[in-house]
Amino acid sequence: MNILNQFNQLLNRQELAIATITANRGGGKLVAKTESNATVILSGNLEIGKKCFYDRRTSKIISEAPNVEFADYPV
């Protein structure tokens, strides 16, 4: 049992965000627009026009997201 590995697993969380793929730059790089209209470059493979969940820290696509309207409400 490696305590350092367990500690790193606790802190190594994904920060999920949602974006819509707008273009393909080739080489596994995609251009996407977030719900706040920011442009991001993501790594992965998805069709243009699809929504996706991606990790904000690594900019890697995690999975396809449902095509519904998302909203953030402050708490």
N, C-alpha and C positions, 0 to 999 in steps of 0.2 A: 504494500500500500504506500504510494508516493504522495505525501501530503502536498508537495508543491504542485503536482499535476491536478489534484483535486481543487486546490485553491484557484489555479488558472482556469479550470472549467467553470467555476462559479462566476468569475469575472469576464469570461469570454462569451458574453451574450450577443445575440444578433439584435441590431436595431432595424426593425422592419419598417419599410415605407412602401408607398404605392406610386406607380408611374405608368404612363401610357407610351408605348413604343411609337416613335415618329419616323425613324429612319434607321437604315443599316449601314454602318461604316465599313463593314467587312472585317475579317479576321476575328470574328466573335465579339466585336464592339457594336453596341447599339446606342442610338440617341433616343432619349425619352424625356417626357415632360411630366413633372410632378403635379399633384393636385393644386399646389400653390403657384403653378406656371413657371417653375424653375426648370432649366434644362440640365440634364445629367447624362453622363456617358456610363453605360452599364456593360458588364461582361456577361455573355450568355447567348442563348439562341431562342428567339421568339419572333412571331410574325408581326409585321407593322400593323398598328391599330389595336393590338391586344394590350390589356392591362396586366401588370405583374407586381408581385411582391419582391422587393430587393433589400439586401443588407446595406444600410447606409455607410457602414464602416469599410466594407470591401468593394462596394458597387457591383456585387454579383447578384444575378437574378436567382431567386429562391424557387419561385413557382409562378404559374399563371394565376391572376386574380380574377374574380368574377366581374363581369361588365355591368356594374351598378354604380350609382352615384355615391361617393364617399364624402363625409363631412367630419370636421374636427370641431368639437365643442369644448371650450375651456371649462375646467372644473374648479 
